[in-house]
Amino acid sequence: MTEPLLRVKDLKKHFSVKGGVLRREVDKVYAVDGVTVDLQVGETLGVVGESGCGKSTTGRCILRLIEPTAGEVWFEGRNVTAMDPSELTALRRDMQIIFQDPFASLNPRMTVGAIIGEALIIHKLTQSRQEFEDRIVELLETVGLNADHMRRYPHEFSGGQRQRIGIARALAVSPKLIVCDEPVSALDVSIQAQVINLLEDLQGKFSLTYMFIAHDLSVVEHISDRVAVMYLGRIVEIASARDIYTTPLHPYTEALLSAVPIPDPTMKRERIRLQGDVPSPIRPPSGCHFHTRCPIRQLPLCSTESPELKQTRDGHWVACHLRE
Ligand code: SF4
C-alpha cells in the first residue's frame, strides 16, 4: 500500500461547557474522541452517523477550520496540526471543503464570479483580468453552469445550482482533497443524485480524493470506496463500502442499514429500531458508548469496558466486544 494522502491519528475535539458567574469550565462536550483513519489518493471515504456524532467536527478539524484538542493530521507527509498560519494558507490550495447548506455558505452580497474568484486572488492564481474571468467561466462550465451566471447573486439560484457554485469555489484552487460536509442533505432527493453524479465525474476528471460526510448510509452507498460509521465521537466500524452494505458487523451499522430502503420491492429487510436518541456527548455513556441503545449488549462488560477498534478481516475494522 502506498503512503496515504491523509493520515489522521487519535484526533480529539473537546469543547468546554462554561457556567457560573465566573464562566468557568463546568463540563466538556466530547465531540470527537479519538478518530484514527487514513485516506488513499483518489479514494472516497464515506463518513456516516446521526446528528451530533462528530462527523462534521472531524472534517473541520482535519482542515483546521476548528482547532483540534489533541491528535495529529498529516497531509502528504506534512504535519497539518503543527502548521503556522502562513503554511495553513498555502495548504488551503490542497484541501478544500464543500458545506452542507448552499443557502448559508455563499455571501449574498457577492456576485457568483466574486465568490468563485476570491481564492484565485488570495492564492494569486491568475495574472490578468482576462485570465481571471476566463478561469471563472471555465469553473462555472465545469459544474454545469454558464458564463451568464458570473454576474448574478446567490439568491437568483436554486439550491442545487448554489451547491454547484460551492463546488466551483472549492475547485478554483485545484485541490487534491475535498471534505464534502453533507453536501446534499439540504437538497431535494431528485437534485441529490445530480450533485452526487457531478462529484463523481469531477473526481475522475481531476483525480480528487473525497471525505464524504452524510447522516445516512443510502447517500454514501454509490460514491464511497470505504465507509466509516461514527457514534458519539468515535469510529465504530470502517470497511469497504461492499462489506459495510453486505456484511456489517457493528450493531449500530446494522441498525442504520436496516433503515436504508431496498430498491427491489420483493425483498424485505427487518427494520431495527434503536431505543431512545443518541445520548449527549457531554459525559457520554461509560464503556461502549452505544451500550444504552444496543440490542445485543452484555452487561456489565459493555457498560464498563470500551471496545477497541480492531481488524476482524482484511480491511474490516469494528469496535465491539461481541463481534471480534
Ligand atoms: Fe453492543 Fe457491547 Fe458491542 Fe457495544 S460492545 S456494540 S454494547 S455488544
Residues whose N, C-alpha, C, O or C-beta is under 5 A from the ligand:
A	BS01	SF4	P251 C288 F290 H291 C294 I296 R297 Q298 C302 P307 A319 C320 H321 L322
